[in-house]
Amino acid sequence: MTNEEFFNAYRGEPVLYKGKDIGAYVAGYVEEKYIILGFYDDKGCILAFNTDVNVDEVYESYRFAKLKYLKIIKS
């Protein structure tokens, strides 16, 4: 699955990062490099982007993650 396919399939869904629930949601992607995780608080280390990335703008903060470290939280 590519980053774009993952983002389109799970946009806004909560994810585990390296098996831990860190309060992150699928918020965007940067080509085939990273998935962007969004947070509703200031847990992420990025507050704004100065480049044209594909990201939802509804989160307080963001961070990058490799797809291989992510797992969707099943309800």
C-alpha positions in Angstrom: 0.0 0.0 0.0 1.4 3.4 -0.9 1.3 6.4 1.4 -1.4 8.0 -0.7 -3.6 4.9 -0.7 -3.2 4.6 3.1 -4.1 8.2 3.6 -7.2 7.9 1.3 -8.3 4.7 3.1 -7.8 5.8 6.7 -8.0 9.6 6.7 -8.9 10.9 10.2 -8.6 7.4 11.8 -6.7 6.9 15.0 -3.4 4.9 14.7 -0.9 3.1 16.9 2.7 4.2 16.4 5.2 1.4 17.1 2.4 -0.4 18.9 1.5 2.5 21.2 -1.5 4.8 21.3 0.0 8.2 21.2 -3.2 10.1 20.4 -2.4 10.3 16.7 -4.7 10.4 13.6 -3.9 9.9 9.9 -3.7 13.5 8.7 -1.7 13.5 5.5 1.3 12.3 3.6 4.5 13.4 1.9 4.8 11.6 -1.4 6.3 8.1 -0.6 8.4 9.3 2.3 6.1 9.8 5.3 2.6 9.7 6.6 1.7 12.8 8.6 0.1 12.2 12.0 -2.2 14.8 13.4 -2.8 15.6 17.1 -5.7 17.5 18.7 -3.2 19.0 21.2 0.5 20.1 21.1 2.0 16.5 21.3 3.3 16.8 17.8 6.6 18.6 17.1 5.3 20.5 14.0 2.8 23.3 14.3 2.6 24.4 10.6 4.0 23.5 7.2 5.7 25.9 4.9 5.6 23.6 1.9 2.8 22.3 -0.2 2.0 19.0 1.5 -1.2 17.0 1.4 -2.5 17.5 5.0 -5.8 18.0 6.8 -5.8 21.4 8.6 -8.0 20.4 11.5 -5.2 19.4 13.9 -3.2 21.4 16.5 0.1 19.8 15.7 1.7 17.2 13.5 4.6 14.8 13.2 6.0 12.5 10.4 6.0 8.7 10.6 7.0 5.9 8.3 4.1 3.7 7.2 5.7 0.5 8.5 5.4 1.8 12.1 1.7 2.5 11.9 -1.4 0.3 12.6 -5.0 1.4 12.5 -6.9 1.2 15.8 -9.8 -1.1 15.3 -13.0 -0.1 17.2 
